[in-house]
């Protein structure tokens, strides 16, 4: 139904991507690549969850996974099959960043970013920069490390990440090592700006 509403074709499934983030290597495996009639690719990641908090995270600019996928290249080597080559050609044939989407399997929703407008009841467009704050925080953490400083979490981080970023805080809750080095502070380790504290 979603494919029909998008008038999209499946180019391929499960392919490795690699690239750099602030000079550091990153890689990941995307679940699917779709192509719209005008050639625009959509990198899709499936999630065994519902769309509620993921939608909020995208809207708040704290999502990272698919935004990294759109900035990476398909990893090709001597073992790459014809499907992977087709995927690489579809992505390299598009001069702008591809669109990205999460398909949340528990509720069947598709959250799509990177297309200006689209009229479909099957797809929900999420406008704006979905990774703005996540990338800014990672950049700040790398800058701190380069300056010889290791910023540790504070006791206010769990509430900040849940409320302002719509992120799960599993590591803060489950890791005794992180808790052991957590600073007792009423301020989160993340510098707030006016638009982040919504």
Buried (B, 14 or more C-beta within 10 A) or exposed (E): EBEEBBEBEEBBEEBBBEBEBEEEEBEBEBBBBBBBEEEBBBBBBBBEEBBEBBBBBBBBBBBBBBBBBBBBEBBBEEEBEEBBEBBBEBBEEBEEBBBBBBBBEEEEBBBBBBBEEBEBEBBBBBEEEBBBBBBBBBEBBBEEEEEEEEBEBBBBBBEBBBBBBBBEBEEBEEEEEBEEEBEEEEEBBBEEEEEBEE
